[in-house]
């Protein structure tokens, strides 16, 4: 059977994404439904979570379904993903069995698997997610690996709530921010994809060329601009980037050329603590809304004043995770026996 997974928004047409968002807006109005009655989802967490776990578990429950949470290597057996491997290490079972066994029990599988942060040429292949998708007999949902498509939809939904349904032509600033540790590029990749997909004039603001995102996502953004009529600008200057912005979206990420050599990246990162989102920068904008996927370190990524201001819509975006994920689960279940 040809299974439709939810791995990346780029795999879905704009009208399909709009359909998911319309359903999410309906779920916001009316929380409960029976779209998952008798259905279940396994939530495979290889990394920690607060929002994703809570919203998927509750979302399944509110639609009449059941979620099972598993943390491989902690409360479930460690899994091997490499084909042909002599499994004489830590892993006790292979994805070929894990995905197929889960598929006999549940109707959906969610996967959160961050990069290992040692070798980007390996991490960029998204092996854990791709292996689940390859071996699973049921649809797989990306709960954040090297992109975060559920966050993308929650973000667009929040922007539509605050800036109107038509986002085309809005000035959107995706700003890198400082963080003491190198973080995943997933949300930044996702923000770049979805903001260009929705026709916004996107400025990618980062300290230097080293902080540009992987070429795959830069290319998706350029393709989206060509199709959606927005624009993509690279900036290393916060003052000009923030000027007249309608949306400021912040995220910290590690510089890809330094992947696995983080001690060498640290001085570069440490020199850009001033990328913090503060009132002075927000004052340059066109009454912009500010958001972040959360979790967020206050007064490192954004100041208390910005987080507590009316401009901050991060809590709305987090709430929307519940609505969009219900829409995704319901859509993936539609038409399946
Ligand atoms: N934004 C997000 O995915 O939050 P969690 O890491 O808490 O799930």
Boltz pocket constraint, residues with backbone or C-beta under 6 A from the ligand:
constraints:
  - pocket:
      binder: B
      contacts: [[A, 48], [A, 49], [A, 50], [A, 51], [A, 52], [A, 53], [A, 143], [A, 144], [A, 151], [A, 293], [A, 294], [A, 295]]
      max_distance: 6.0
